[in-house]
Amino acid sequence: MWWQEGWVWIVAGIGLGVLEVLAPGYVFLGFAVGAVIVGAGLWIGLLGGSPAVLALVFALVSLVAWWVLRRIFGLRKGQVKIWHDDINN
């Protein structure tokens, strides 16, 4: 089936990476990393089996990637957004 093909996961990861460029916010980038890692695992032969196992690995890797990216690129400690103008003015 299609979920056992590594290249499908890698292409989906690249597509999610492109979507992240179009709509930045570090949301799709974690999913992109997760999809590429699952695709690479399938391609190398480390992963395989049911779609439930692949979905679990994808979810866990995506969550960890999102958390790491937020730590690296997120709001720094002590950094506060300051609004100087009101939108209603």
Steps between C-alpha positions, in 0.01 A plus 500: 500500500600864463579554869780242480684687226782718630499737205134590565585613852805695381300677226231583757770639730637718222147621424447589865832685499385705202173568679700625799679748274166628370336517844777541760438429864705186575186286480551306178877472542466250786266289288744526209787374713282216630397393149857507369627297798226239453575488128870455565426228755286316248757543227787370714287219638484603865123550492222300348175337575161640575386854436433538873869451582604742227246757619625467858863546397400794278307664785777454757779619269289798389429597860866481599606692188240770566613533862868525401423757230297707747791491744748608233296756305224594745459803722811545709487528878447860598377596156160663504289629217428869554217664310545873445190564292144393548330344201198723557692827467 
